[in-house]
Amino acid sequence: MVCLILVIATLLWKKLITMELMEVERDLLKQLSEDGYQHGWHRIVMAPRTSVSTDPTVGPPPYEH
């Protein structure tokens, strides 16, 4: 009896995960099909300008997130 309950719970859990995955994929395809949609990685980020230094002891500017 316990095994039957575990099997049913497992099948329901798998169905729930599958439905959520399908919904996420549908949302992603909807975003990608929109005109003018640009991915986050597609945005242009300008690097900050630094003064040119010939001093070899000066390291590069610190990394920023």
N, C-alpha and C positions, 0 to 999 in steps of 0.2 A: 504494500500500500504506500509506503514512504517513497519507494522508487518511482511509482506511478506519479505521485505528486511532484517529485523532483523533475521528472521528464516533462510533465506539463508546464511547470514553471520555466524550465530551460527553453522549451519551444516558444512560450509567450515572450520571454526575454529576447530571444533571437528575432522574433517578429517585430518587437518594439525597436530594436537596434536597426533592423533593416528599413523600417518605415522612417526613422529619423535620418538615416543616411540618404534615402531617396529624396526627402524634403530638402536636405542641405544641397544635394546635387542639383535639384530643381532651382533653388535660389541662386546657386552659382551660375548655372546656364542662363538664368534670367538677367543676372548682372552682366555677363559677358556679351549677351545679345543686345544690350542697350547701346544706342549710338552715343559716342562721345565718352564712353566709360574708359578710364585709364587706371591701370593697376597702380598700387602704391609704389612698387619698385620702378615704375615708369616715370615718376616725377623727377624733374631735373633739380638737383641741389647744387647750388653754387658753392665752390670752395672759398673760404675766406682768403683774402689777399694778404700776403705778408711781405714785409720789406726784404729785399734780397740782401743777404749778408755774406761776406766772404770769410768770416771768422769760422774756422772749422770746429771751435769748441761749442758753438751754438747749435743745439739740437733742433729737430723739427718741432713744430708747435704740438701741444698735447692733443690727444685724440678726444673728440667730443661725440657724444651719442646723438 
